Amino acid sequence: MSLFPAYGDGEQKLNPNVVNAAVQQSETADSVNVDIIKWQTNCSYELPAKAADNLDSTSGSDSDKSDSDAGSHSGADSSRCSSPTPKPNNAITQRPLEFNASVEFYVDKSCNKRHDKWDTLPPLSRPKYMIRMRRLTDPSRQRPIQRKVKKRKRLSKSLQPGAEPKLTTAELAAKMQRIQELNTMVANHPQYLSNWIELHQLLGQNVSKSNRLAVAEQQLHRLETALEHHPGNEQLLQLYVDTASSTYPDSQVATKIEQLLERTPYEYTLWTALIMTTQGTMARCNVPDVLHIYEQCMRRMHLGPKDKRQHTDELMLKLFHNCVLFLRQSANYGHMFSLLKLALELNFHHLNFECFEACAAKETPLVEYEELVLRSGMPMPEIWTRIERLRQAYNFLPYPQLRRGQMVLDGAVGLDPQRCIYTDDVCHYIYPLKSMDNTMQLLLQTLQLTKLPFVRTNCLAERLCARIDQIGDSEAIEMLLAGLADRYSYGVGCADYTSGMLQMAKELCVSPSFMPHVIGHELYVDCLGQLLLKCSAAFTTPEDRSKRLVFLLLWFRFERLLLSLHKLAGNLTLEHGRQARKRMRQLLAQPDNRDITCLFTEMAMCEYEMASNPEELQRCTLIFERILATSGTDCMDVERLQAIVVRAEMLLALQQPEQALHLLSCLALQRRTDCDDASIALECSTVLTYSRQLLDAALAAASEQGAQAKQAMPLEDYFMPNRLLLLLRAHCLLLFVLDKAQAAQELLQQLLDQPLFALEPTQLERTRCRHLREQLRELQLLLLQLPRTTRATRGPQLVSMLEQSLDEFPRNLAFLQRWSTLVTLPWYKLRARLVRTKAGILALLHLVIATHYRFVQQAGKSGDIDEDLQRQQRAHLVHNRLLSMFETFLPNNPHRSSIEAEQYAILRRNSLYWRLYLRCLSTERTSFERSKRCLLMAIDECPWDKALYMDGVTYVPQELGNLQDVMTEKQLRIYALPEELSVLREA
C-alpha cells in the first residue's frame, strides 16, 4: 500500500512503461511538458461536468496559463483519466521534476523562492507571548498574576543590581566635569587610592555613551596605572579581575592575568583568578589543566626571595589548601591523600604517616557489598550509583609506596592502577615550608581538609579558611557538626535543632565520611584517629607542649562527636561506650599524658554525652571529683579553672544551682571543693568581692600581655583554655546563680567598650582582641539563654545582641544556630539577617534548617488534630519556602537585590547550594525538565565537583550516560566503569 494512497491506489493506475516513455519523450523534446504528473491523471481530482463547463467559460480564453491551469480548463470526459492533455507550444518550459517514476510518492527537493522574501508577517501569523513567571518554574503549574507582577516589578526597580536612573543633561555634564578633575588629580597625586577607585566607578557608568568594550579597556588601563603606584593593593586587584572577567572570554582573561603576574608574582588574588578561569569554566575545566596551573604557582612561591619568606609560605599554604580541596571535590582521593602525606613528611622528617596508605585487610567487606548489589536485580543505573559510592568509601586511600616494577607486577593480579600514585605524581604541588612557625597551620589545614569539624568560631575560620568569595567555601556538610564536638557551653542545648541538622548532614554527606550511617565509615574513622595521634607526635620538645596538647584535645573531641552522633541516631550501644573508654584510657595511661588535667576533663565530657540516666551520669561526677580533689586550690591553674566552670555549667543544666553555687564559691574563695557548705554560707556576702578581685587581676595581666604582643595570636591559643575568659565566665555564672543576671550583662557590656575587647583595635594586636570579643559575645548569649532569665526582657535583648554578634562574627556557629531558632521572630527578618551576614554556605544551611525547625515547632503546638493532613500541608509549605529561597539568589530573578547578588557570587561556586536546590526540585510536583535545567546551571558553575554529578544521576536518571561522559571528559575519578559492572552482573 502506498504511503499516500491518493497518488497510486486509485482504480485506474498508470502503466509504468507508459510513464517511462513519457519521461524520455519530455527529455528529448522541449515542446512537450512533463504531463505525467500523477495528480493530473488521478481520478480523485475529476470534476463534475457542470463545474468543468463553468471553468471553461471563465478562463478558457487565456492562452498564457501554466500547464496546471490548462489541465483545469479541459473537458470533464472520461478521456481525462486515461490520457494526459498536451501542453501548448507557447507555454513556458519547466525544469523536469527530480524523482523516479517508479516511486509511489513525490519528495519536493526544490524550495519555493517566493517565500524567501517576507517584509512582515501577516497579522494572524504573529504569535502573542505572555510572560507569566520570570523564574525557573513548571509551565503547567504557573498561574498568571499580571497585576501583582507589574506592581512588584515597578517597586523593585531600585533594588535590582546595576539599575541606574536616567541622568539629566546637567547631571551628565557634572559627571563629565568630575571625570576630568579626577584625571588631573590621579596624574598629579597618584598616591591617593580613593581617587583611582572613584574614577573607575565613574568610567563604569559610561557617561559618554561609548562602546562598552572601549569603556572596559579604558578602565583596565587606569587600573594597571593605579597598580603601578599601589602595588599589591587588594581592592585594585579585585576590581581588575572583575572588570576583565565581565568583558573578555576566559582565555583572554587568563592571558591578561598572566601578564600582570609577571610584574607582581606574589598576589593570591591574581593566582586564584587565573585558576578559576580554567577550573570555573565548563569549556576549559579538566583536572590536568587545573593542576598544571597549581604547579606553576607553587614553583613560583618556592623560588621566591628570602626576604619574603613568611609571605610566600602563607601564599603557598593558601594555594595548597585550594589544590587539595579541588582534588577532594573532583574525587581524586588517591592524589589528595598522597599529597597530604608528602606535605607532612616533607616538614616532619622523623614521622611516617602510614595512616594515609591503604590496607587490604580493612577493605575486604567491599567485595561482599558489591556482590549483594550485583545480585539485587536493580536497574543498571542504580547498580552503578551504589557500587560507585561503595568503592569511593573503601578505596579512597592510595597503595603503599613500593618499587615501580613491583606495582606493575601487582597490577596484573587485579589492583586498581589509578591507586598506584608515586611521589613524582604529586611532588609539584607542595614544597617544604621555609619557616617552621607555619607548621601548625599546615597540620590544622590538613585536618580541616579531611572533613574533621573543629572550626566553630569566626576568628579561627578567618585564620584557616581561604577567602570564600574567590575560590568558594568547603562543600563538606560535616563542618556543621563542629558545635557537637566543641560545645560553647554545657548549660544550654536544643535537641530539635540538632536532630534537624543531623538529618541534613545524613542526606548531603559524601563518602568517605565518618558519619555513622555511611557504609565503610569505620575505615575513615580509623584513618582520622591515627592522623590526630600522628600530629600530636610531631611535637616532642617541652616548648611545643601546647601544640601537642591541641591535637590530643581534638582527638578527644572527635571521640565525643562520634558518641554524640551515635546517641542522636539512636544506635548508641554499650559496646560503643566500652570501646571508647578503652581507647581514652590507653591514651591517658601514657607517661606524657598522665598529668594533663584538661584531658581528664575531656573524658568527663565524653561520659556526660554518653549518659542517658542518673546512674550513667555518676561516671562523669566521679571523674570531676577526682580532678578537683587532686588539683589543689590554686586559682592560677587554668586546667583546674576549666574543670570547675564546665562542671558548674553541667549542674545548671541538670537543675542543680545549689551545687553550682558551691563550686563557684570555692573557686572565688580559693578553697577545696570538698569543704563544708556551712563555712561557705558564712562568707557568701564576700564571695562576689573575691571573685571580682580575681577578675580584675586577670584583666590587668591580659592588658599588659596584649600591649607587649606584636605578632598575630598563635593558633594553639584558639583551642587552649584561657584564664581571663574562664574567670570572667565563672564570675558571670556566680552573679546569675545569685539572681544578679542584669549585673552580669552590664559588666559584659562595659568590657566590650574596653580596648582589650575592641573589634578593630588601634594599639593592640587585632587577632587577639577579636578572639576575646567573640568569646565575650558567646558569654552574653549564654546568660540570655539560661532558664532563670526573665522572658519579658530576654527576647528583645537576645535579638539585639544576636544582630550585633552576627554583624561582627558572621561565621560563628553558636550565633547562627541560636538566630535560626528564633521562632517568634518574623520570617522575613530572620531571613534578611542571615542573607546580610555574607557567611556563604553556612548562612544558607542554617536558613534551610530554620525553615524545617520553625514548622516542626508550629506542628508541636497545633496538637494531634488531623495529623496526616497537617503533615502534608506542612511539607508543601516547607517546599514552597525553600524553593522561593533558592530562586531568590538566581541571576534570572528580576527582583534580586544587590545583597542577594553578592551572596550568590559566593554560593554559586559551592556545590552544596546546587545540591540542595536540586533536592528541593525532586518532588512529584516538579517535572524532570525543570530538574534538568537546574542541573545544567549547576554543572556550568561547578564543573569539577563529582558530588553534583552523582546527585544529577539520582534526580535526573535519564541523563546518566551524558553525565558519565562529562565526568570522563573532565577526568573526574570514576571508580566503577559501566562496562565492568555489565560483565560482573552477567557473570
Secondary structure as the mmCIF struct_conf table of DSSP 4:
data_model
#
loop_
_struct_conf.conf_type_id
_struct_conf.id
_struct_conf.beg_label_comp_id
_struct_conf.beg_label_asym_id
_struct_conf.beg_label_seq_id
_struct_conf.end_label_comp_id
_struct_conf.end_label_asym_id
_struct_conf.end_label_seq_id
BEND BEND1 LEU A 3 PHE A 4
HELX_RH_3T_P HELX_RH_3T_P1 PRO A 5 TYR A 7
TURN_TY1_P TURN_TY1_P1 GLY A 8 GLY A 8
BEND BEND2 GLY A 10 GLN A 12
HELX_LH_PP_P HELX_LH_PP_P1 LYS A 13 ASN A 15
HELX_RH_AL_P HELX_RH_AL_P1 PRO A 16 THR A 28
TURN_TY1_P TURN_TY1_P2 ASP A 30 SER A 31
BEND BEND3 VAL A 32 VAL A 32
HELX_RH_AL_P HELX_RH_AL_P2 LYS A 38 THR A 41
HELX_RH_3T_P HELX_RH_3T_P2 CYS A 43 TYR A 45
HELX_LH_PP_P HELX_LH_PP_P2 GLU A 46 PRO A 48
HELX_RH_AL_P HELX_RH_AL_P3 ALA A 49 SER A 59
TURN_TY1_P TURN_TY1_P3 GLY A 60 SER A 61
BEND BEND4 ASP A 64 ASP A 64
HELX_RH_AL_P HELX_RH_AL_P4 ASP A 67 HIS A 73
BEND BEND5 SER A 74 SER A 74
BEND BEND6 ASP A 77 ASP A 77
HELX_RH_3T_P HELX_RH_3T_P3 SER A 78 CYS A 81
TURN_TY1_P TURN_TY1_P4 SER A 82 SER A 82
BEND BEND7 SER A 83 SER A 83
HELX_LH_PP_P HELX_LH_PP_P3 PRO A 84 PRO A 88
TURN_TY1_P TURN_TY1_P5 ASN A 89 ASN A 90
BEND BEND8 ALA A 91 ALA A 91
HELX_LH_PP_P HELX_LH_PP_P4 ILE A 92 LEU A 97
BEND BEND9 GLU A 98 PHE A 99
TURN_TY1_P TURN_TY1_P6 ALA A 101 SER A 102
BEND BEND10 VAL A 103 PHE A 105
BEND BEND11 SER A 110 SER A 110
HELX_RH_3T_P HELX_RH_3T_P4 LYS A 113 ASP A 116
BEND BEND12 ASP A 119 THR A 120
HELX_RH_3T_P HELX_RH_3T_P5 PRO A 123 SER A 125
BEND BEND13 ARG A 134 LEU A 136
HELX_RH_3T_P HELX_RH_3T_P6 PRO A 139 ARG A 141
HELX_RH_AL_P HELX_RH_AL_P5 GLN A 146 LEU A 155
TURN_TY1_P TURN_TY1_P7 SER A 156 SER A 156
HELX_RH_3T_P HELX_RH_3T_P7 LYS A 157 LEU A 159
BEND BEND14 GLN A 160 GLN A 160
TURN_TY1_P TURN_TY1_P8 PRO A 161 GLY A 162
HELX_LH_PP_P HELX_LH_PP_P5 PRO A 165 THR A 168
HELX_RH_AL_P HELX_RH_AL_P6 THR A 169 ASN A 188
TURN_TY1_P TURN_TY1_P9 PRO A 190 GLN A 191
HELX_RH_AL_P HELX_RH_AL_P7 LEU A 193 GLY A 204
TURN_TY1_P TURN_TY1_P10 GLN A 205 SER A 208
HELX_RH_AL_P HELX_RH_AL_P8 ARG A 212 HIS A 229
BEND BEND15 HIS A 230 HIS A 230
TURN_TY1_P TURN_TY1_P11 PRO A 231 GLY A 232
HELX_RH_AL_P HELX_RH_AL_P9 GLU A 234 SER A 245
TURN_TY1_P TURN_TY1_P12 SER A 246 THR A 247
BEND BEND16 TYR A 248 TYR A 248
HELX_RH_AL_P HELX_RH_AL_P10 ASP A 250 ARG A 263
HELX_RH_AL_P HELX_RH_AL_P11 TYR A 268 GLN A 279
TURN_TY1_P TURN_TY1_P13 GLY A 280 GLY A 280
TURN_TY1_P TURN_TY1_P14 MET A 282 ARG A 284
HELX_RH_AL_P HELX_RH_AL_P12 VAL A 287 HIS A 302
TURN_TY1_P TURN_TY1_P15 LEU A 303 LEU A 303
BEND BEND17 GLY A 304 GLY A 304
HELX_RH_3T_P HELX_RH_3T_P8 LYS A 306 LYS A 308
HELX_RH_AL_P HELX_RH_AL_P13 ARG A 309 GLN A 329
TURN_TY1_P TURN_TY1_P16 SER A 330 ALA A 331
HELX_RH_AL_P HELX_RH_AL_P14 TYR A 333 ASN A 347
TURN_TY1_P TURN_TY1_P17 HIS A 349 HIS A 350
HELX_RH_3T_P HELX_RH_3T_P9 GLU A 354 PHE A 356
BEND BEND18 GLU A 357 GLU A 357
HELX_RH_3T_P HELX_RH_3T_P10 ALA A 360 GLU A 363
TURN_TY1_P TURN_TY1_P18 THR A 364 THR A 364
HELX_RH_AL_P HELX_RH_AL_P15 PRO A 365 LEU A 374
TURN_TY1_P TURN_TY1_P19 ARG A 375 ARG A 375
BEND BEND19 SER A 376 SER A 376
HELX_RH_AL_P HELX_RH_AL_P16 MET A 380 TYR A 394
BEND BEND20 ASN A 395 ASN A 395
BEND BEND21 LEU A 397 LEU A 397
HELX_LH_PP_P HELX_LH_PP_P6 PRO A 398 PRO A 400
HELX_RH_AL_P HELX_RH_AL_P17 ARG A 404 GLY A 411
TURN_TY1_P TURN_TY1_P20 ALA A 412 GLY A 414
HELX_RH_3T_P HELX_RH_3T_P11 PRO A 417 ARG A 419
HELX_RH_AL_P HELX_RH_AL_P18 THR A 423 VAL A 426
HELX_RH_3T_P HELX_RH_3T_P12 CYS A 427 TYR A 429
BEND BEND22 LYS A 434 LYS A 434
HELX_RH_3T_P HELX_RH_3T_P13 MET A 436 ASN A 438
HELX_RH_AL_P HELX_RH_AL_P19 THR A 439 LEU A 449
TURN_TY1_P TURN_TY1_P21 THR A 450 LYS A 451
BEND BEND23 THR A 457 THR A 457
HELX_RH_AL_P HELX_RH_AL_P20 ASN A 458 LEU A 464
BEND BEND24 CYS A 465 CYS A 465
HELX_LH_PP_P HELX_LH_PP_P7 ALA A 466 ARG A 467
TURN_TY1_P TURN_TY1_P22 ILE A 468 GLN A 470
BEND BEND25 ILE A 471 ILE A 471
HELX_RH_3T_P HELX_RH_3T_P14 ILE A 477 LEU A 481
HELX_RH_AL_P HELX_RH_AL_P21 ALA A 482 ALA A 485
BEND BEND26 ASP A 486 ASP A 486
BEND BEND27 TYR A 488 TYR A 488
BEND BEND28 TYR A 490 GLY A 491
HELX_RH_AL_P HELX_RH_AL_P22 ALA A 495 LEU A 508
BEND BEND29 SER A 511 PRO A 512
TURN_TY1_P TURN_TY1_P23 PRO A 516 HIS A 517
BEND BEND30 VAL A 518 VAL A 518
TURN_TY1_P TURN_TY1_P24 ILE A 519 GLY A 520
HELX_RH_AL_P HELX_RH_AL_P23 HIS A 521 ALA A 537
TURN_TY1_P TURN_TY1_P25 ALA A 538 ALA A 538
BEND BEND31 THR A 541 THR A 541
HELX_RH_3T_P HELX_RH_3T_P15 PRO A 542 ASP A 544
HELX_RH_AL_P HELX_RH_AL_P24 ARG A 545 ALA A 569
TURN_TY1_P TURN_TY1_P26 GLY A 570 GLY A 570
HELX_RH_AL_P HELX_RH_AL_P25 LEU A 574 LEU A 588
TURN_TY1_P TURN_TY1_P27 ALA A 589 ALA A 589
BEND BEND32 GLN A 590 GLN A 590
HELX_RH_3T_P HELX_RH_3T_P16 PRO A 591 ASN A 593
TURN_TY1_P TURN_TY1_P28 ARG A 594 ASP A 595
HELX_RH_AL_P HELX_RH_AL_P26 THR A 597 MET A 610
BEND BEND33 ASN A 613 ASN A 613
HELX_RH_AL_P HELX_RH_AL_P27 PRO A 614 THR A 630
BEND BEND34 SER A 631 SER A 631
BEND BEND35 THR A 633 THR A 633
TURN_TY1_P TURN_TY1_P29 CYS A 635 MET A 636
HELX_RH_AL_P HELX_RH_AL_P28 VAL A 638 ALA A 653
TURN_TY1_P TURN_TY1_P30 LEU A 654 GLN A 655
HELX_RH_AL_P HELX_RH_AL_P29 PRO A 657 LEU A 669
TURN_TY1_P TURN_TY1_P31 GLN A 670 GLN A 670
TURN_TY1_P TURN_TY1_P32 THR A 673 ASP A 674
BEND BEND36 CYS A 675 CYS A 675
HELX_RH_AL_P HELX_RH_AL_P30 ASP A 677 LEU A 682
TURN_TY1_P TURN_TY1_P33 GLU A 683 GLU A 683
HELX_RH_AL_P HELX_RH_AL_P31 CYS A 684 GLN A 708
BEND BEND37 GLN A 711 GLN A 711
HELX_LH_PP_P HELX_LH_PP_P8 ALA A 712 PRO A 714
HELX_RH_3T_P HELX_RH_3T_P17 LEU A 715 TYR A 718
TURN_TY1_P TURN_TY1_P34 PHE A 719 PHE A 719
BEND BEND38 MET A 720 MET A 720
HELX_RH_AL_P HELX_RH_AL_P32 ARG A 723 VAL A 737
TURN_TY1_P TURN_TY1_P35 LEU A 738 ASP A 739
HELX_RH_AL_P HELX_RH_AL_P33 ALA A 741 LEU A 752
TURN_TY1_P TURN_TY1_P36 ASP A 753 ASP A 753
BEND BEND39 GLN A 754 GLN A 754
HELX_RH_3T_P HELX_RH_3T_P18 PRO A 755 PHE A 757
BEND BEND40 LEU A 759 GLU A 760
BEND BEND41 THR A 762 LEU A 764
HELX_RH_AL_P HELX_RH_AL_P34 ARG A 766 GLN A 785
BEND BEND42 LEU A 786 LEU A 786
TURN_TY1_P TURN_TY1_P37 PRO A 787 ARG A 788
BEND BEND43 THR A 789 THR A 789
HELX_RH_AL_P HELX_RH_AL_P35 ARG A 791 GLU A 808
TURN_TY1_P TURN_TY1_P38 PRO A 810 ARG A 811
HELX_RH_AL_P HELX_RH_AL_P36 LEU A 813 SER A 820
TURN_TY1_P TURN_TY1_P39 THR A 821 THR A 821
TURN_TY1_P TURN_TY1_P40 VAL A 823 THR A 824
BEND BEND44 LEU A 825 LEU A 825
HELX_RH_AL_P HELX_RH_AL_P37 TRP A 827 ARG A 836
TURN_TY1_P TURN_TY1_P41 THR A 837 THR A 837
TURN_TY1_P TURN_TY1_P42 GLY A 840 GLY A 840
HELX_RH_AL_P HELX_RH_AL_P38 ILE A 841 SER A 862
BEND BEND45 ASP A 864 ASP A 864
TURN_TY1_P TURN_TY1_P43 ILE A 865 ASP A 866
HELX_RH_AL_P HELX_RH_AL_P39 GLU A 867 THR A 888
BEND BEND46 PHE A 889 LEU A 890
TURN_TY1_P TURN_TY1_P44 PRO A 891 ASN A 892
TURN_TY1_P TURN_TY1_P45 PRO A 894 HIS A 895
HELX_RH_AL_P HELX_RH_AL_P40 SER A 898 LEU A 907
TURN_TY1_P TURN_TY1_P46 ARG A 908 ARG A 909
HELX_RH_AL_P HELX_RH_AL_P41 SER A 911 LEU A 921
BEND BEND47 THR A 923 THR A 923
TURN_TY1_P TURN_TY1_P47 GLU A 924 ARG A 925
BEND BEND48 THR A 926 THR A 926
HELX_RH_AL_P HELX_RH_AL_P42 PHE A 928 GLU A 941
TURN_TY1_P TURN_TY1_P48 PRO A 943 TRP A 944
HELX_RH_AL_P HELX_RH_AL_P43 LYS A 946 TYR A 955
BEND BEND49 VAL A 956 VAL A 956
HELX_RH_3T_P HELX_RH_3T_P19 PRO A 957 GLU A 959
HELX_RH_AL_P HELX_RH_AL_P44 LEU A 960 LYS A 970
TURN_TY1_P TURN_TY1_P49 GLN A 971 GLN A 971
BEND BEND50 TYR A 975 ALA A 976
HELX_RH_AL_P HELX_RH_AL_P45 PRO A 978 GLU A 986
#
